[in-house]
Amino acid sequence: DDLFTLNIQSRMICQVCRHSENSAESMKFLPLRPNTQGRNRTTLDELLNTFTKPIDINGQLQCVRCRRPTQHIGQRIIDSHLPPIIIVHLTRFSAARTKDDTAVEFPLMYNFNDSTQTHQSPYGLIGVIIHEGNIYGGHYTA
């Protein structure tokens, strides 16, 4: 747990009364989805920005404070206390069972300072696992 666990904070903000509700989730890996809408290349920075970008929550949710059904804005925040090892999982398969083959520029050394405001040593890329094939079959190469 001490080596791999990331804490992700989620914040929901009511669009009527501006009440903010926070929750936390522990993860053993950081799930990032390329989803580049027609582009064939992206970067780790772009994926992290998308992961932490505020989004409109579709549908009507009832606010716990004002009790009115309203839209909410959701945002994920990576906790500043990062583990020594971070596993980045590129989520390539969609609910429609298609695979996203977008190339991701992943540096050999990466510093999470921009996304977490922490002053920690850069992370070094240790290994990569690649899946070749589709959702119904294929091979993994390390």
Disulfide bonds with the S-S distance in Angstrom:
none
